[in-house]
Amino acid sequence: MFDKLPTGKNMEGIKDDFPILKREIRPGIKLTYLDSAATAQKPDAVIKEMDKYYRWTNANIHRGVHALAEEATEAYEGARKKIASFIGAASTQEVIFTRNTTESINLVANTWGRKNLKQGDLVILTEMEHHSNLVPWQMLANEIGIRLEFISITPEGELDLDSYESLLKQEPKFVGFVHMSNVLGTINPVVEIIDKARASGAITLLDAAQSVPHLPFSLAELKPDFAAFSAHKMLGPTGIGILWGRKELLTSIPPF
């Protein structure tokens, strides 16, 4: 995909969209930012839209019938529709706003997990998981005694699917894994992992924090049960995350 990256004047035009890239770190030395896997810088269009909202529309959503509240609610639900379309969700009711990917995964662990998992149940994760998709399940293991097993990593930095096959024979209840590793850059074979999990009767959660900003992403093709990602890694503001879940699962779990 790197042969399609913009070069020359096109790249300069893209850089012009980001005010922060005009900053000089030292006299005559402009900022070079290489940490987009952690958080993306914000283009002028996003900054202006946030400024416009606070200047002209600021109000509580779903709480008032005055003009500002109606405008704010319309914008909020409009964003939900855009996200649903962007990821290929079947319904806007499957798109849940959270604070970040971490909270999205915590929501699943503390609602679906607490309702459906019991002592001795197996949860499969991978050795390349971000803490966001590790700590919530460790906490459940400490609290209710679920078992955690991990798909190992090959010397090439890929998931060992043979070890995954062995773990599936133990009849897991849940499989959670990252789509694209924030450390290794590995892009995991999502469809294969999910198909095998479903065949074993397990529910799946896809940590898509790195993949949604950088790869074509279609829920219809990938078919997870849950997926989580954050706005701040894809040019959006901080403090906004997304949990997508199949509607029948979301309606079956308690409030969080």
LINNOR-V754877 format. One record per pair of residues at least 24 apart in sequence whose C-alpha atoms are under 8 Angstrom apart, sorted by sequence separation. I is the first residue (numbers start at 1). J is the second residue. D is the distance in Angstrom with one decimal. If there is no record, write none. Layout:
i: <I,I>
j: <J,J>
d: <D,D>
This chain:
i: <18,19,121,122,123,124,125,126,127,209,225,18,19,119,120,121,122,123,124,125,126,127,128,17,18,106,114,118,119,120,121,122,123,124,125,126,127,17,105,109,118,119,120,122,124,126,157,175,179,17,105,109,118,119,158,168,172,173,174,175,176,177,178,179,180,182,194,117,157,159,168,171,172,173,174,175,176,177,178,179,180,181,194,102,106,158,171,172,173,174,175,176,177,178,180,191,194,101,102,105,109,169,171,174,176,179,180,191,168,179,190,191,126,124,133,133,122,124,129,130,122,123,129,122,123,124,125,126,128,121,122,123,124,125,126,130,121,122,123,124,125,126,129,130,123,128,128,117,133,101,101,105,104,87,104,101,101,88,100,101,87,88,89,100,86,87,88,89,99,100,87,88,104,100,103,104,105,115,100,104,115,99,100,101,98,99,100,101,112,98,99,100,101,111,112,97,98,99,111,97,98,111,37,97,98,111,96,97,110,95,96,95,96,95,107,94,95,94,94,94,93,89,94,37,46,46,46,40,43,39,40,42,39,40,41,42,38,39,40,42,37,40,36>
j: <42,43,145,146,147,148,149,150,151,233,249,43,44,144,145,146,147,148,149,150,151,152,153,43,44,132,140,144,145,146,147,148,149,150,151,152,153,44,132,136,145,146,147,149,151,153,184,202,206,45,133,137,146,147,186,196,200,201,202,203,204,205,206,207,208,210,222,146,186,188,197,200,201,202,203,204,205,206,207,208,209,210,223,132,136,188,201,202,203,204,205,206,207,208,210,221,224,132,133,136,140,200,202,205,207,210,211,222,200,211,222,223,159,167,176,177,170,172,177,178,171,172,178,172,173,174,175,176,178,172,173,174,175,176,177,181,173,174,175,176,177,178,181,182,176,181,183,173,207,207,209,228,228,212,229,228,229,217,229,230,217,218,219,230,217,218,219,220,230,231,219,220,241,238,241,242,243,253,239,243,254,239,240,241,239,240,241,242,253,240,241,242,243,253,254,240,241,242,254,241,242,255,182,242,243,256,242,243,256,242,243,243,244,244,256,244,245,245,246,247,247,244,250,210,235,236,237,232,235,232,233,235,233,234,235,236,233,234,235,237,233,236,233>
d: <6.2,6.9,7.9,6.1,6.1,5.9,6.3,4.5,6.0,7.1,7.9,4.4,6.4,5.5,6.0,5.0,4.7,5.1,5.0,4.8,4.4,5.6,7.4,5.1,5.7,7.9,7.8,6.4,4.5,4.9,5.8,6.0,6.5,5.7,6.3,6.4,6.5,5.5,6.9,6.2,7.1,4.9,5.7,7.3,7.2,8.0,6.8,6.4,6.3,7.7,6.4,6.7,6.2,7.8,6.4,7.9,7.3,6.8,4.8,6.2,5.6,6.5,5.8,5.9,7.0,6.5,7.6,7.1,6.9,7.2,7.2,6.2,7.5,4.5,4.7,4.8,4.6,5.5,4.5,5.4,7.9,7.2,7.2,4.8,5.9,7.3,7.4,5.8,6.3,5.8,6.4,6.1,6.0,6.4,5.7,7.5,6.4,7.2,7.3,7.6,7.6,7.9,7.6,7.9,7.5,7.4,5.5,5.3,6.5,6.2,6.4,7.3,7.7,7.6,7.2,7.5,7.6,6.7,6.6,7.8,7.3,5.7,6.1,4.6,6.0,6.2,6.0,7.6,7.5,6.8,5.8,4.9,4.7,5.1,6.1,8.0,6.5,7.0,5.9,6.3,5.7,7.9,7.4,7.6,7.7,6.7,8.0,7.5,7.4,7.7,6.6,6.8,5.9,8.0,7.8,5.4,4.8,7.8,6.9,5.2,5.8,5.4,6.3,5.1,8.0,5.4,5.5,7.6,7.9,7.5,6.1,6.5,6.9,8.0,7.6,6.5,7.7,7.2,6.1,5.1,8.0,4.7,5.3,5.4,7.9,4.4,3.6,6.7,5.6,5.8,4.7,6.8,7.5,5.7,7.8,6.8,4.6,7.8,5.8,5.8,5.6,7.2,6.3,5.0,6.9,6.5,5.7,6.5,7.3,6.7,5.1,6.1,6.1,4.8,6.5,5.5,7.1,5.5,6.2,5.5,7.0,7.9,7.4,6.9,7.6,6.7,7.7,6.1,6.7,5.7,4.9,5.0,4.7,6.1,6.0,6.5,6.8,7.8,5.3,7.4,6.9,7.8,6.9>
